[in-house]
Amino acid sequence: IFVFLNRKMTEFQIEDIINQFFKENNRTQLLLETRAVELWKEIVGSFIAQKSKAKKVCNGVLYVRVTEAALRFELNNSRTEIINRINAKLGTSVVKEIVFQ
């Protein structure tokens, strides 16, 4: 995307424009929460992602639907590691807790 500023053409990445929009409208937290949900498959891998789905982040809590009880048990045991990996990818502490449903 090209934007004309003072008769000079400046190139921006779409991601930069979106980030700036969210920042200017005090929606940075919403953007980070959405990104946390999108990271689920990357963090847990495709096998687990096929049997689970991150739904939303609300007040620092990531809600994840899990189809199998045994997998829910294993994910509960890995909760802290998953939270740390998500927050590391985001570069800030967005997810404080995970609720597996």
N, C-alpha and C positions, 0 to 999 in steps of 0.2 A: 504494500500500500504506500502510495506516495502522497505527501501532504505538502502544500505550498505555504511557506512561512517567509514573509518579507522577500518575496520573489525568489526565494531559494527553495529548491526541491529537497526534501528530507525523506529518507526511507525509514519506515517503522515496521517492526514485526507486528503482526496482528496480536500476538500475546502481549506485547508491550502496551498496545493501545487498550486492550481489555483490562490489563492490570491497572493502568492509569485511571481508567473510568471507574473501576471499583474503588480505588484509593481516594479519588476525588469525591465520591459519593458515600464514603464511610461504609463500604461493603466488602472490605478486604477479608474480614472473618468469614463471610458467606462464601467467598471465592475459595478460601483455604478449606472450608468444610466440604465443599463440592469436590475439590481436588482429593481430599482424603478418601471419599467414597470411590472416586475413579481409580485410586491407587490400589484398591483391594486385590484385584487379580494379580497385579505385579508383585505385591508383597507376599501373598500366600501361594501363588502359583496356579496354573490352569486346572490341575486336578481338584484342588480344594475349591477353587472358584466355581467349578461346575456344580458343586454340591452346596454352595452358599452364595449369598448375595448381600453386599453392603447396601443398606437402604438409605440411611441419612445420618448426619451428625447433628445433635441438638444439645446445646449447653455442655459441649465437650464430651458427649457420650456418642460413640459410634454404634448404631444398631445394625446387627447382621442377622439375616434369616439363614438358618442351617437346616438342611433336609434330613440329616441323620443324627440320631442321639449320640452315637459313638464319636462321630466327628465333632459334635458340640462339646463333648467332654474333653477331647484332645485340644481343641481350640481354646477352651477355658484355661487349660494348663499352660498354653503358650501366649496368653493374653498380654503379659507385660512385654514380651519380645515383639509382638505384633505392634503394640502401641509405640514402642521405641523406634521401630523401623519406619512406620508411617510418619511419625514426627520428624525423624531424621531426613526423610525425603522432602518434607515440607519446609524444613529449616526452622521450624518453630513448634511449640507445644500446642497443638490443636486438639488432639484426641487425648482425653484424660482417662477414659474408661471405655470398655466394650461390653455390650450386652448381646449375648447370643440367644436368639429366639428360635 
